[in-house]
Amino acid sequence: MQEYYNYIKSLHLIFVITWFAGLFYIPRLFVYLIEASQKTSPEKEILGKQLKIMTKRLWFIITWPSAILATIFAVILLILQPVWLQQGWMHVKLVFVFLLFLYHFKCHLIFKELQNDIVKWTSNQMRLWNEGSTLILFSVVFLVILKNAVNWIFGVIGIFVLAIMLMLGFKIYKRIREKK
């Protein structure tokens, strides 16, 4: 099985990328669904129907299968390289992977609500929610690349600085949109 290590690693990375692609796009579709729900007929029904089809296809054809396959290949990689489980950076990475699954499951709940025309979020709240997967991606990439303990600590601190900058940027963007 060791001779297939690079193939398994490649497949893991491919499915991580497609999983994140789905997680980046699904909240954007949620924003559009929320905004469509506030329109008048017939635009509300036409947009809502089309956006529901798009979210359903993205969620069940790309995002969920990618999450499952990325996880399967990750488990195989850990079986092939069990020494990683003894390294601190991997423990932190697994915490972020756990957070990613929590984010994924929350997106699934939001998906189900919006499919049933239950709107609990504003479009601005959903725009902010959309940044969650970005922060997790940055954290995981820094941890995997900068395995040195000091470097990944600074990388994680940098992620929190990035989060603050994103929130400030979001507030500025919101003010600009409200002026228009």
Z-matrix of the N, CA and C atoms (Angstrom, degrees):
N
C 1 1.457
C 2 1.530 1 110.83
N 3 1.312 2 117.07 1 -29.06
C 4 1.469 3 121.64 2 -179.51
C 5 1.533 4 111.86 3 -59.99
N 6 1.334 5 117.02 4 -32.09
C 7 1.467 6 119.85 5 -179.95
C 8 1.529 7 111.68 6 -67.84
N 9 1.327 8 117.39 7 -17.21
C 10 1.459 9 121.77 8 178.14
C 11 1.525 10 112.67 9 -97.30
N 12 1.316 11 116.29 10 5.70
C 13 1.465 12 121.73 11 -175.22
C 14 1.534 13 112.75 12 -51.60
N 15 1.339 14 117.80 13 -50.61
C 16 1.471 15 120.66 14 -177.36
C 17 1.526 16 112.43 15 -66.22
N 18 1.331 17 117.14 16 -31.29
C 19 1.465 18 120.09 17 175.93
C 20 1.534 19 110.22 18 -68.64
N 21 1.311 20 115.46 19 -43.00
C 22 1.465 21 120.41 20 179.40
C 23 1.528 22 110.23 21 -65.18
N 24 1.321 23 116.21 22 -42.67
C 25 1.469 24 120.72 23 178.08
C 26 1.532 25 110.41 24 -62.19
N 27 1.322 26 116.92 25 -41.97
C 28 1.465 27 121.10 26 178.12
C 29 1.522 28 111.06 27 -62.06
N 30 1.323 29 116.70 28 -45.26
C 31 1.467 30 120.23 29 178.57
C 32 1.526 31 111.07 30 -63.58
N 33 1.332 32 116.23 31 -40.07
C 34 1.469 33 119.73 32 176.73
C 35 1.526 34 109.81 33 -58.35
N 36 1.314 35 117.37 34 -48.22
C 37 1.470 36 120.87 35 -178.60
C 38 1.526 37 111.85 36 -64.58
N 39 1.319 38 117.27 37 -40.52
C 40 1.464 39 120.29 38 178.68
C 41 1.526 40 110.31 39 -59.99
N 42 1.330 41 116.91 40 -45.74
C 43 1.462 42 119.00 41 -178.04
C 44 1.525 43 112.82 42 -75.06
N 45 1.326 44 117.79 43 -27.26
C 46 1.474 45 119.69 44 171.78
C 47 1.532 46 108.77 45 -64.10
N 48 1.333 47 116.52 46 -43.93
C 49 1.469 48 120.40 47 -179.88
C 50 1.524 49 111.12 48 -62.42
N 51 1.328 50 117.76 49 -45.85
C 52 1.463 51 119.04 50 -179.42
C 53 1.529 52 111.78 51 -69.99
N 54 1.331 53 116.80 52 -31.41
C 55 1.469 54 120.50 53 175.31
C 56 1.520 55 109.35 54 -63.05
N 57 1.328 56 116.49 55 -48.42
C 58 1.462 57 119.33 56 179.32
C 59 1.521 58 111.44 57 -65.40
N 60 1.321 59 117.52 58 -35.70
C 61 1.467 60 119.49 59 176.87
C 62 1.529 61 109.57 60 -57.40
N 63 1.326 62 115.79 61 -45.00
C 64 1.464 63 119.77 62 177.31
C 65 1.514 64 112.28 63 -63.66
N 66 1.333 65 116.54 64 -41.45
C 67 1.464 66 119.94 65 -179.30
C 68 1.529 67 112.36 66 -71.37
N 69 1.327 68 116.93 67 -25.45
C 70 1.466 69 119.62 68 175.37
C 71 1.529 70 110.86 69 -74.99
N 72 1.321 71 116.18 70 -37.64
C 73 1.466 72 120.03 71 -172.94
C 74 1.527 73 113.54 72 -86.95
N 75 1.327 74 118.23 73 -32.32
C 76 1.468 75 119.67 74 -174.11
C 77 1.538 76 112.24 75 -61.79
N 78 1.349 77 119.93 76 -42.99
C 79 1.469 78 117.26 77 177.52
C 80 1.534 79 112.44 78 -64.92
N 81 1.321 80 117.00 79 -30.37
C 82 1.470 81 120.16 80 176.27
C 83 1.519 82 109.32 81 -63.84
N 84 1.344 83 117.33 82 -42.52
C 85 1.462 84 120.05 83 175.54
C 86 1.525 85 111.15 84 -65.13
N 87 1.339 86 116.45 85 -34.63
C 88 1.470 87 119.78 86 175.69
C 89 1.530 88 110.30 87 -61.43
N 90 1.334 89 116.77 88 -41.69
C 91 1.471 90 120.69 89 177.76
C 92 1.522 91 109.13 90 -57.16
N 93 1.332 92 116.33 91 -47.27
C 94 1.465 93 120.21 92 -178.59
C 95 1.535 94 111.32 93 -64.65
N 96 1.334 95 116.87 94 -38.75
C 97 1.467 96 120.25 95 177.44
C 98 1.529 97 111.00 96 -63.84
N 99 1.317 98 116.25 97 -43.34
C 100 1.470 99 120.61 98 179.44
C 101 1.523 100 109.80 99 -62.56
N 102 1.331 101 115.92 100 -45.18
C 103 1.464 102 119.00 101 -179.95
C 104 1.525 103 111.25 102 -67.61
N 105 1.326 104 117.82 103 -35.04
C 106 1.466 105 120.82 104 177.97
C 107 1.524 106 110.73 105 -65.71
N 108 1.333 107 116.49 106 -34.36
C 109 1.475 108 119.80 107 -178.88
C 110 1.524 109 112.07 108 -65.71
N 111 1.320 110 117.03 109 -16.18
C 112 1.471 111 121.07 110 -178.57
C 113 1.527 112 112.20 111 -97.41
N 114 1.313 113 117.00 112 0.63
C 115 1.470 114 121.09 113 -179.94
C 116 1.527 115 109.30 114 -86.24
N 117 1.320 116 114.94 115 170.69
C 118 1.461 117 120.30 116 179.56
C 119 1.529 118 109.64 117 -93.92
N 120 1.332 119 115.08 118 163.77
C 121 1.468 120 120.66 119 177.63
C 122 1.520 121 108.87 120 -69.10
N 123 1.304 122 119.00 121 149.56
C 124 1.455 123 131.11 122 -2.52
C 125 1.534 124 112.92 123 -87.24
N 126 1.355 125 115.93 124 -5.34
C 127 1.462 126 119.94 125 -177.72
C 128 1.531 127 111.57 126 -56.57
N 129 1.328 128 116.65 127 -41.19
C 130 1.465 129 121.95 128 -179.98
C 131 1.522 130 111.47 129 -57.01
N 132 1.307 131 117.80 130 -48.01
C 133 1.464 132 122.01 131 -177.38
C 134 1.531 133 111.64 132 -70.78
N 135 1.324 134 116.45 133 -42.20
C 136 1.467 135 120.07 134 -178.42
C 137 1.521 136 110.46 135 -64.51
N 138 1.332 137 116.33 136 -50.59
C 139 1.467 138 120.03 137 179.54
C 140 1.523 139 110.91 138 -63.99
N 141 1.319 140 116.48 139 -44.91
C 142 1.465 141 120.44 140 -178.45
C 143 1.515 142 112.07 141 -58.35
N 144 1.324 143 116.33 142 -44.83
C 145 1.472 144 120.41 143 -179.70
C 146 1.526 145 111.07 144 -62.01
N 147 1.331 146 117.03 145 -47.47
C 148 1.460 147 120.76 146 -178.31
C 149 1.531 148 111.35 147 -66.09
N 150 1.323 149 117.27 148 -43.38
C 151 1.465 150 120.64 149 -179.65
C 152 1.529 151 111.87 150 -66.22
N 153 1.310 152 117.41 151 -34.67
C 154 1.462 153 120.23 152 176.61
C 155 1.531 154 111.06 153 -64.78
N 156 1.314 155 116.54 154 -40.59
C 157 1.469 156 120.38 155 176.84
C 158 1.525 157 109.76 156 -62.66
N 159 1.331 158 116.72 157 -45.25
C 160 1.466 159 120.77 158 -179.04
C 161 1.530 160 111.30 159 -62.27
N 162 1.350 161 117.05 160 -44.76
C 163 1.469 162 119.27 161 -179.32
C 164 1.521 163 110.86 162 -66.54
N 165 1.325 164 116.56 163 -39.26
C 166 1.470 165 119.48 164 -179.82
C 167 1.520 166 111.30 165 -63.29
N 168 1.314 167 116.46 166 -44.41
C 169 1.462 168 119.81 167 179.19
C 170 1.530 169 111.34 168 -65.51
N 171 1.319 170 117.29 169 -45.82
C 172 1.464 171 120.49 170 178.68
C 173 1.525 172 110.26 171 -59.35
N 174 1.326 173 116.30 172 -46.00
C 175 1.460 174 121.16 173 -174.05
C 176 1.518 175 112.61 174 -67.15
N 177 1.342 176 116.51 175 -46.28
C 178 1.461 177 119.36 176 -172.71
C 179 1.534 178 114.57 177 -95.33
N 180 1.323 179 117.98 178 -17.99
C 181 1.460 180 119.90 179 -179.74
C 182 1.527 181 111.65 180 -98.91
N 183 1.331 182 117.39 181 -29.12
C 184 1.468 183 120.29 182 -177.98
C 185 1.528 184 112.66 183 -114.61
N 186 1.319 185 117.23 184 -56.83
C 187 1.467 186 120.45 185 -168.25
C 188 1.520 187 113.02 186 -68.88
N 189 1.325 188 118.40 187 -53.94
C 190 1.466 189 120.06 188 -179.64
C 191 1.526 190 112.44 189 -62.43
N 192 1.337 191 119.31 190 -49.96
C 193 1.473 192 117.73 191 178.79
C 194 1.530 193 112.57 192 -59.23
N 195 1.326 194 116.92 193 -38.14
C 196 1.469 195 119.98 194 179.08
C 197 1.523 196 111.16 195 -64.18
N 198 1.321 197 116.89 196 -41.52
C 199 1.471 198 120.52 197 178.74
C 200 1.529 199 110.49 198 -61.73
N 201 1.304 200 116.02 199 -44.10
C 202 1.472 201 120.59 200 -179.02
C 203 1.525 202 110.85 201 -65.76
N 204 1.334 203 116.67 202 -47.20
C 205 1.468 204 119.72 203 -178.57
C 206 1.530 205 112.06 204 -68.18
N 207 1.321 206 117.72 205 -38.71
C 208 1.476 207 120.17 206 176.51
C 209 1.525 208 109.67 207 -60.39
N 210 1.308 209 116.96 208 -39.91
C 211 1.471 210 121.23 209 179.76
C 212 1.525 211 111.59 210 -68.10
N 213 1.315 212 116.45 211 -43.99
C 214 1.475 213 119.81 212 178.89
C 215 1.524 214 110.56 213 -59.20
N 216 1.332 215 116.53 214 -48.06
C 217 1.471 216 119.43 215 -179.42
C 218 1.524 217 111.50 216 -67.60
N 219 1.332 218 117.84 217 -31.77
C 220 1.463 219 120.32 218 176.32
C 221 1.528 220 111.11 219 -65.49
N 222 1.310 221 116.55 220 -41.83
C 223 1.469 222 120.43 221 178.25
C 224 1.528 223 110.27 222 -63.46
N 225 1.321 224 116.80 223 -42.05
C 226 1.470 225 119.53 224 177.50
C 227 1.524 226 110.53 225 -61.76
N 228 1.335 227 116.83 226 -42.21
C 229 1.471 228 119.99 227 178.03
C 230 1.530 229 111.33 228 -61.12
N 231 1.325 230 116.97 229 -40.21
C 232 1.463 231 120.03 230 178.61
C 233 1.528 232 111.87 231 -68.51
N 234 1.309 233 116.69 232 -32.06
C 235 1.472 234 120.12 233 175.24
C 236 1.526 235 109.91 234 -66.97
N 237 1.340 236 115.61 235 -39.45
C 238 1.466 237 120.19 236 179.68
C 239 1.530 238 112.81 237 -73.96
N 240 1.326 239 116.26 238 -28.97
C 241 1.475 240 121.72 239 -178.53
C 242 1.540 241 109.92 240 -128.11
N 243 1.318 242 119.12 241 65.54
C 244 1.468 243 120.50 242 -176.18
C 245 1.531 244 113.70 243 -64.14
N 246 1.319 245 117.66 244 -17.33
C 247 1.461 246 120.87 245 179.28
C 248 1.535 247 110.98 246 -62.71
N 249 1.334 248 117.64 247 -26.27
C 250 1.460 249 120.28 248 178.85
C 251 1.529 250 111.72 249 -59.05
N 252 1.326 251 115.95 250 -32.11
C 253 1.470 252 119.47 251 -178.24
C 254 1.527 253 112.64 252 -69.51
N 255 1.314 254 116.52 253 -8.82
C 256 1.465 255 120.70 254 177.41
C 257 1.526 256 111.86 255 -96.72
N 258 1.332 257 117.16 256 -1.31
C 259 1.464 258 121.03 257 -175.91
C 260 1.523 259 110.83 258 -101.41
N 261 1.338 260 114.93 259 138.18
C 262 1.465 261 121.15 260 -176.45
C 263 1.515 262 114.56 261 -58.82
N 264 1.333 263 116.54 262 -40.67
C 265 1.464 264 118.67 263 -179.11
C 266 1.520 265 111.31 264 -61.33
N 267 1.338 266 117.02 265 -34.43
C 268 1.462 267 120.13 266 179.75
C 269 1.525 268 110.57 267 -68.47
N 270 1.322 269 117.26 268 -36.94
C 271 1.470 270 120.11 269 177.42
C 272 1.526 271 110.02 270 -61.25
N 273 1.331 272 116.12 271 -44.26
C 274 1.463 273 120.20 272 179.43
C 275 1.531 274 109.93 273 -66.59
N 276 1.334 275 116.40 274 -40.79
C 277 1.466 276 119.93 275 178.68
C 278 1.527 277 110.51 276 -60.56
N 279 1.323 278 116.70 277 -42.68
C 280 1.463 279 119.94 278 179.92
C 281 1.524 280 111.78 279 -64.50
N 282 1.335 281 117.25 280 -31.12
C 283 1.473 282 120.21 281 173.89
C 284 1.524 283 109.21 282 -63.60
N 285 1.342 284 116.57 283 -44.48
C 286 1.466 285 119.66 284 178.11
C 287 1.524 286 111.70 285 -66.07
N 288 1.319 287 118.12 286 -35.11
C 289 1.467 288 120.85 287 176.52
C 290 1.530 289 109.29 288 -65.07
N 291 1.326 290 116.69 289 -40.28
C 292 1.465 291 120.55 290 175.78
C 293 1.534 292 109.81 291 -60.39
N 294 1.336 293 117.00 292 -44.41
C 295 1.469 294 120.71 293 177.50
C 296 1.531 295 110.91 294 -62.11
N 297 1.334 296 116.18 295 -36.41
C 298 1.460 297 120.26 296 177.94
C 299 1.526 298 110.62 297 -63.41
N 300 1.321 299 116.46 298 -41.43
C 301 1.468 300 118.85 299 177.50
C 302 1.527 301 111.01 300 -66.18
N 303 1.328 302 117.64 301 -38.96
C 304 1.468 303 119.66 302 175.75
C 305 1.528 304 110.29 303 -60.26
N 306 1.334 305 116.23 304 -43.87
C 307 1.468 306 121.59 305 177.69
C 308 1.533 307 109.61 306 -60.68
N 309 1.318 308 116.63 307 -45.55
C 310 1.467 309 122.24 308 179.65
C 311 1.532 310 110.38 309 -59.46
N 312 1.335 311 117.10 310 -47.44
C 313 1.469 312 120.36 311 -178.38
C 314 1.532 313 111.27 312 -65.96
N 315 1.333 314 117.06 313 -36.72
C 316 1.468 315 119.54 314 176.52
C 317 1.524 316 109.77 315 -65.64
N 318 1.333 317 117.21 316 -40.49
C 319 1.466 318 119.94 317 175.24
C 320 1.526 319 110.79 318 -60.12
N 321 1.337 320 116.36 319 -36.44
C 322 1.461 321 119.82 320 178.65
C 323 1.535 322 110.37 321 -64.65
N 324 1.318 323 116.75 322 -41.47
C 325 1.469 324 120.00 323 178.00
C 326 1.530 325 110.89 324 -63.62
N 327 1.328 326 116.27 325 -43.34
C 328 1.467 327 120.29 326 177.65
C 329 1.528 328 109.83 327 -62.68
N 330 1.330 329 116.41 328 -42.43
C 331 1.462 330 121.86 329 177.25
C 332 1.530 331 110.32 330 -55.07
N 333 1.329 332 116.82 331 -50.12
C 334 1.468 333 120.90 332 -178.27
C 335 1.530 334 111.17 333 -62.33
N 336 1.333 335 116.64 334 -41.08
C 337 1.465 336 119.73 335 178.48
C 338 1.530 337 110.99 336 -61.60
N 339 1.329 338 116.23 337 -48.62
C 340 1.463 339 119.80 338 -177.43
C 341 1.524 340 111.90 339 -67.07
N 342 1.333 341 117.90 340 -32.44
C 343 1.463 342 120.34 341 175.33
C 344 1.529 343 110.72 342 -63.56
N 345 1.341 344 116.27 343 -26.63
C 346 1.468 345 121.46 344 179.59
C 347 1.529 346 112.16 345 -101.34
N 348 1.330 347 116.37 346 17.33
C 349 1.468 348 123.33 347 177.99
C 350 1.525 349 113.31 348 61.94
N 351 1.314 350 116.29 349 29.24
C 352 1.465 351 121.15 350 174.78
C 353 1.533 352 106.88 351 -100.22
N 354 1.328 353 115.30 352 113.61
C 355 1.460 354 120.68 353 -176.66
C 356 1.528 355 108.60 354 -113.17
N 357 1.339 356 115.83 355 108.74
C 358 1.462 357 121.46 356 -179.48
C 359 1.526 358 112.66 357 -108.72
N 360 1.322 359 116.89 358 -11.92
C 361 1.459 360 122.60 359 -176.35
C 362 1.524 361 109.58 360 -110.95
N 363 1.317 362 115.95 361 150.67
C 364 1.461 363 119.40 362 169.54
C 365 1.528 364 107.39 363 -87.31
N 366 1.316 365 116.09 364 163.42
C 367 1.464 366 118.51 365 178.78
C 368 1.529 367 110.27 366 -64.73
N 369 1.332 368 117.97 367 -33.12
C 370 1.470 369 120.13 368 177.91
C 371 1.528 370 111.69 369 -68.73
N 372 1.319 371 117.49 370 -39.68
C 373 1.468 372 120.02 371 176.43
C 374 1.527 373 110.23 372 -62.91
N 375 1.327 374 116.65 373 -39.25
C 376 1.463 375 120.19 374 -179.82
C 377 1.522 376 111.05 375 -69.41
N 378 1.333 377 117.66 376 -34.51
C 379 1.470 378 120.19 377 175.68
C 380 1.532 379 110.29 378 -61.93
N 381 1.305 380 116.50 379 -40.03
C 382 1.460 381 120.74 380 177.99
C 383 1.532 382 110.41 381 -69.06
N 384 1.326 383 117.04 382 -42.32
C 385 1.468 384 122.06 383 177.77
C 386 1.525 385 110.21 384 -57.66
N 387 1.322 386 116.70 385 -34.96
C 388 1.457 387 123.11 386 -178.25
C 389 1.533 388 112.13 387 -57.60
N 390 1.321 389 118.21 388 -23.64
C 391 1.466 390 121.24 389 -177.71
C 392 1.532 391 112.76 390 -80.56
N 393 1.324 392 117.82 391 -11.98
C 394 1.473 393 120.91 392 -178.12
C 395 1.513 394 113.14 393 -58.08
N 396 1.311 395 116.57 394 -46.88
C 397 1.470 396 119.32 395 -178.74
C 398 1.528 397 111.01 396 -68.08
N 399 1.328 398 117.26 397 -30.85
C 400 1.470 399 120.65 398 177.37
C 401 1.522 400 110.77 399 -63.03
N 402 1.322 401 116.17 400 -44.77
C 403 1.468 402 120.35 401 -179.67
C 404 1.530 403 111.21 402 -64.61
N 405 1.322 404 116.46 403 -39.41
C 406 1.462 405 119.81 404 178.49
C 407 1.528 406 110.21 405 -66.66
N 408 1.322 407 117.12 406 -42.44
C 409 1.468 408 120.65 407 178.87
C 410 1.528 409 110.94 408 -59.85
N 411 1.328 410 117.23 409 -48.50
C 412 1.461 411 120.16 410 178.49
C 413 1.520 412 110.90 411 -57.23
N 414 1.325 413 116.31 412 -44.75
C 415 1.465 414 120.41 413 -178.44
C 416 1.521 415 111.68 414 -61.35
N 417 1.318 416 116.70 415 -47.34
C 418 1.464 417 120.77 416 -177.20
C 419 1.525 418 110.96 417 -65.78
N 420 1.322 419 117.18 418 -43.14
C 421 1.469 420 119.53 419 -179.64
C 422 1.520 421 110.43 420 -62.78
N 423 1.327 422 117.84 421 -45.16
C 424 1.465 423 119.91 422 178.30
C 425 1.522 424 111.36 423 -61.80
N 426 1.316 425 117.06 424 -40.53
C 427 1.466 426 119.82 425 179.95
C 428 1.525 427 111.81 426 -64.77
N 429 1.323 428 117.09 427 -41.83
C 430 1.463 429 120.48 428 -177.39
C 431 1.530 430 110.60 429 -70.54
N 432 1.315 431 116.82 430 -40.28
C 433 1.464 432 120.33 431 -177.11
C 434 1.527 433 111.73 432 -78.52
N 435 1.327 434 116.44 433 -42.20
C 436 1.471 435 121.27 434 -176.57
C 437 1.524 436 109.88 435 -103.28
N 438 1.282 437 117.33 436 69.90
C 439 1.459 438 121.58 437 -174.76
C 440 1.529 439 112.94 438 -65.77
N 441 1.319 440 117.59 439 -19.71
C 442 1.459 441 121.69 440 177.78
C 443 1.531 442 109.00 441 -60.93
N 444 1.310 443 117.18 442 130.98
C 445 1.465 444 122.52 443 -173.65
C 446 1.525 445 112.92 444 -54.69
N 447 1.307 446 118.05 445 -45.22
C 448 1.462 447 120.30 446 -177.67
C 449 1.522 448 110.35 447 -65.82
N 450 1.326 449 117.58 448 -43.44
C 451 1.458 450 120.95 449 -178.85
C 452 1.521 451 112.39 450 -63.06
N 453 1.333 452 118.16 451 -43.68
C 454 1.457 453 117.46 452 -177.47
C 455 1.510 454 112.00 453 -72.88
N 456 1.324 455 117.58 454 -27.11
C 457 1.473 456 119.19 455 174.65
C 458 1.527 457 109.25 456 -63.05
N 459 1.347 458 116.32 457 -46.28
C 460 1.458 459 119.35 458 177.18
C 461 1.523 460 111.13 459 -65.06
N 462 1.322 461 116.93 460 -34.71
C 463 1.458 462 120.58 461 177.39
C 464 1.521 463 111.56 462 -63.31
N 465 1.327 464 117.15 463 -43.84
C 466 1.468 465 121.02 464 179.45
C 467 1.528 466 110.22 465 -66.52
N 468 1.332 467 117.01 466 -40.33
C 469 1.470 468 119.86 467 175.45
C 470 1.525 469 109.57 468 -60.63
N 471 1.346 470 115.59 469 -41.47
C 472 1.462 471 119.96 470 176.72
C 473 1.515 472 112.06 471 -59.66
N 474 1.323 473 117.33 472 -34.56
C 475 1.471 474 121.30 473 178.51
C 476 1.522 475 109.93 474 -63.59
N 477 1.319 476 116.50 475 -42.10
C 478 1.461 477 118.92 476 179.09
C 479 1.524 478 111.22 477 -66.91
N 480 1.324 479 116.91 478 -36.02
C 481 1.466 480 120.56 479 174.44
C 482 1.530 481 109.27 480 -63.76
N 483 1.332 482 116.48 481 -42.42
C 484 1.458 483 120.88 482 176.93
C 485 1.533 484 110.45 483 -60.25
N 486 1.323 485 116.88 484 -41.54
C 487 1.468 486 120.61 485 179.42
C 488 1.525 487 110.66 486 -60.91
N 489 1.302 488 116.75 487 -42.86
C 490 1.469 489 120.78 488 178.76
C 491 1.524 490 110.04 489 -64.01
N 492 1.339 491 116.42 490 -42.69
C 493 1.468 492 120.15 491 178.53
C 494 1.523 493 111.27 492 -63.88
N 495 1.339 494 116.98 493 -39.39
C 496 1.460 495 120.41 494 177.96
C 497 1.524 496 111.05 495 -63.33
N 498 1.319 497 116.76 496 -41.75
C 499 1.460 498 119.79 497 179.79
C 500 1.523 499 111.32 498 -66.41
N 501 1.330 500 116.70 499 -39.81
C 502 1.464 501 119.52 500 176.11
C 503 1.527 502 110.48 501 -64.52
N 504 1.327 503 116.58 502 -43.08
C 505 1.460 504 120.72 503 177.06
C 506 1.518 505 111.62 504 -61.30
N 507 1.327 506 116.19 505 -38.47
C 508 1.462 507 121.11 506 178.64
C 509 1.526 508 109.96 507 -63.08
N 510 1.320 509 116.81 508 -43.15
C 511 1.472 510 120.18 509 179.82
C 512 1.526 511 111.17 510 -64.95
N 513 1.324 512 116.55 511 -40.50
C 514 1.465 513 120.07 512 178.28
C 515 1.525 514 109.65 513 -64.77
N 516 1.334 515 116.88 514 -45.00
C 517 1.458 516 121.60 515 178.59
C 518 1.530 517 111.21 516 -60.34
N 519 1.320 518 116.31 517 -40.97
C 520 1.468 519 120.69 518 179.64
C 521 1.526 520 110.42 519 -62.86
N 522 1.335 521 116.92 520 -41.95
C 523 1.471 522 120.11 521 178.77
C 524 1.525 523 110.95 522 -63.88
N 525 1.325 524 116.64 523 -41.59
C 526 1.466 525 120.89 524 178.98
C 527 1.529 526 109.94 525 -62.29
N 528 1.334 527 116.70 526 -43.87
C 529 1.480 528 120.53 527 179.62
C 530 1.519 529 111.49 528 -63.85
N 531 1.335 530 116.46 529 -39.22
C 532 1.466 531 119.72 530 -178.82
C 533 1.516 532 111.56 531 -68.37
N 534 1.335 533 118.54 532 -29.49
C 535 1.466 534 121.71 533 178.69
C 536 1.513 535 111.47 534 -70.73
N 537 1.333 536 118.00 535 -27.71
C 538 1.469 537 121.30 536 -177.58
C 539 1.475 538 110.34 537 -77.00
